[in-house]
Amino acid sequence: MREPSPKSDVFGLLAEFDRPERLIAAAKRARKAGFRAMEAYTPYPINELTDLLGFKENIVPWLTLFGGMFGAAGGYGLQLYTNHAYQIEIGGRPLYAWQSFMLITFELTVLFAVLFSIFGMLLLNRLPRLHHPLFDIEAFHLASADKFFLVLFSNDDRFHPKRTRRFLESLGPVRVETVQHTEQPE
């Protein structure tokens, strides 16, 4: 039987900072050291962190576009099909009057664009997640008040519990804590 790796029960290491400048400097050094799987938690948005954390997701706008196109095609196609399958001639009106199809086509375009973006965002963020391992850290609730946190996740290739802890401690945090994986209820 194989022994578990030393980081198997560790979710990551959490470093707490008291000022945003220290968090930004720590994120820069972590990125320079080769860490890629990291996240920052702050009480307000900090623009410099976007690039440092490697946030370049642009999938939701594409999902919105695809959902809108799907809704438009579905709405227009449904009206074409029903007019073809159940033909009713009224007052010399053309069988396929595209102008009269636009209201339903527009409504379904908006509906499916919104649904695709909402459900796509939820899936991409792995939500709903009822519990996150970071919630077990006692001081983590301060991320919404006045503290700044940097997490280096254990799924990073550079992560090693002891070396990564020493690295984080060299960045001058208030404290560094180990975040354990939480047991999932069966």
TADAPE-V872190 format. One record per residue. N is the residue number from 1. RES is the residue in one small letter. SS is DSSP state (H for helix, E for strand, L for the rest). PSI is psi in radians with two decimals (* if undefined). Layout:
n: [N	N]
res: [RES	RES]
ss: [SS	SS]
psi: [PSI	PSI]
This chain:
n: [1	2	3	4	5	6	7	8	9	10	11	12	13	14	15	16	17	18	19	20	21	22	23	24	25	26	27	28	29	30	31	32	33	34	35	36	37	38	39	40	41	42	43	44	45	46	47	48	49	50	51	52	53	54	55	56	57	58	59	60	61	62	63	64	65	66	67	68	69	70	71	72	73	74	75	76	77	78	79	80	81	82	83	84	85	86	87	88	89	90	91	92	93	94	95	96	97	98	99	100	101	102	103	104	105	106	107	108	109	110	111	112	113	114	115	116	117	118	119	120	121	122	123	124	125	126	127	128	129	130	131	132	133	134	135	136	137	138	139	140	141	142	143	144	145	146	147	148	149	150	151	152	153	154	155	156	157	158	159	160	161	162	163	164	165	166	167	168	169	170	171	172	173	174	175	176	177	178	179	180	181	182	183	184	185	186]
res: [m	r	e	p	s	p	k	s	d	v	f	g	l	l	a	e	f	d	r	p	e	r	l	i	a	a	a	k	r	a	r	k	a	g	f	r	a	m	e	a	y	t	p	y	p	i	n	e	l	t	d	l	l	g	f	k	e	n	i	v	p	w	l	t	l	f	g	g	m	f	g	a	a	g	g	y	g	l	q	l	y	t	n	h	a	y	q	i	e	i	g	g	r	p	l	y	a	w	q	s	f	m	l	i	t	f	e	l	t	v	l	f	a	v	l	f	s	i	f	g	m	l	l	l	n	r	l	p	r	l	h	h	p	l	f	d	i	e	a	f	h	l	a	s	a	d	k	f	f	l	v	l	f	s	n	d	d	r	f	h	p	k	r	t	r	r	f	l	e	s	l	g	p	v	r	v	e	t	v	q	h	t	e	q	p	e]
ss: [L	L	L	L	L	L	L	L	L	E	E	E	E	E	E	E	E	L	L	H	H	H	H	H	H	H	H	H	H	H	H	H	L	L	L	L	L	E	E	E	E	L	L	L	L	L	H	H	H	H	H	H	L	L	L	L	L	L	H	H	H	H	H	H	H	H	H	H	H	H	H	H	H	H	H	H	H	H	H	H	H	H	H	H	H	L	L	L	L	L	L	L	L	L	L	L	L	H	H	H	H	H	H	H	H	H	H	H	H	H	H	H	H	H	H	H	H	H	H	H	H	H	H	H	L	L	L	L	L	L	L	L	H	H	H	H	L	H	H	H	H	H	H	H	L	L	L	E	E	E	E	E	E	L	L	L	L	L	L	L	H	H	H	H	H	H	H	H	H	L	L	L	L	L	E	E	E	E	E	E	L	L	L	L	L	L]
psi: [2.38	2.44	2.50	2.61	2.74	-0.31	0.23	-0.64	0.06	2.21	-0.63	-3.07	2.35	2.15	2.31	2.32	2.65	-0.20	2.58	-0.54	-0.66	-0.65	-0.77	-0.77	-0.70	-0.72	-0.67	-0.80	-0.64	-0.72	-0.73	-0.57	-0.14	0.06	2.34	-0.59	1.53	2.81	2.62	2.53	2.16	2.75	-0.26	2.79	2.43	1.96	-0.63	-0.44	-0.42	-0.89	-0.66	-0.60	-0.07	0.50	1.86	0.50	2.25	0.63	-0.63	-0.74	-0.62	-0.68	-0.69	-0.78	-0.81	-0.76	-0.74	-0.75	-0.69	-0.78	-0.74	-0.81	-0.72	-0.78	-0.81	-0.75	-0.70	-0.71	-0.67	-0.79	-0.82	-0.63	-0.53	-0.75	-0.58	1.26	2.25	2.00	2.11	2.00	0.58	0.22	2.45	2.62	-0.66	1.41	1.69	-0.51	-0.67	-0.25	-0.23	-0.57	-0.91	-0.67	-0.78	-0.80	-0.75	-0.51	-0.87	-0.79	-0.89	-0.54	-0.78	-0.79	-0.76	-0.69	-0.69	-0.92	-0.57	-0.75	-0.75	-0.78	-0.74	-0.54	0.11	0.80	2.73	2.30	1.97	-0.43	2.42	2.47	-0.48	-0.43	-0.28	-0.27	2.17	-0.71	-0.06	-0.44	-0.31	-0.15	-0.38	0.06	-1.31	0.23	2.82	2.29	2.49	2.23	2.26	2.04	2.62	-0.22	0.05	2.46	-0.51	-0.12	2.24	2.22	-0.84	-0.81	-0.70	-0.65	-0.79	-0.71	-0.85	-0.69	-0.50	-0.22	-0.07	0.72	2.93	-0.75	2.80	2.27	2.58	2.30	2.10	2.64	2.45	2.57	2.35	2.30	2.48	*]
